[in-house]
Amino acid sequence: MTYTTRPQRAALPAALLLLVLAGCTSEPSDTAGTPDPAQTAEDPGGPGADDDAGGEREPGAPGEGLPEGIAALIGVDVADWAEHLAGVHGVNWTESGVEITTSEGTGRLRWQTETREGEGGLRLSAEAFTDSDGRATEINCTATDVPDFPAGQWEFLADCVTAAGVEGVERRAAEVWVTDAFASLGATDRTSRDTTVIGGAEITASRSADTASVVITAP
């Protein structure tokens, strides 16, 4: 007959404990440091192409609020620009920051005047577009029924540029360029254009028959 002594019965749990400890201290399996395949395929766990530090960008943060490929005009206060053109040139605003839908979607605001008729039948109008945060993206001014001799149209179009306050646009340089550009474009039935960059503004002058306009965007 075989007897099991008390010391031997007490040693059994200790042996099991040693086996458990040995399993815990063994080398980790290869899967311990390997990303889960499902996570790697669907969510890598870090910032992605559409993430900013792992989360969504705050509304109005740099790079937000504007469709891809459209840059803001730095330094422009559209309300001040509109007030200046109304006070000096008499163009009354029919839309002030009205949300519109474009091919890029919603979120753009439009500022637009009614057409003002001046001396000799000259008609003036202006409009601007901003994003939903009020950053200007485009400014347009147009003079129609332009007479053969300057009668305020070039002054209006030059003021449209300089009154916008775009960063880096020196007033005298803009006035000279606009005046010279339209003088060289002349009056033909075909549309002719000239473009330059002054400071933070790309200015395009165009003329077709009796219509002349300037468009200001970011370079």
Secondary structure, DSSP 8 states (H G I E B T S, - for coil): -----HHHHHHHHHHHHHHHHHHHTS---TTTTS--HHHHHH--SS--TT-BTTB---TT-TT-SS-TT----TT--HHHHHHHHHHHH---EEEEEEEEEETTEEEEEEEEE--EE-GGG-EEEEEEEEETTS-EEEEEEEEES--SS-SSHHHHHHHHHHTT--TT--HHHHHHHHHHHHHHH---SS-EEEEEEETTEEEEEEEETTEEEEEEE--
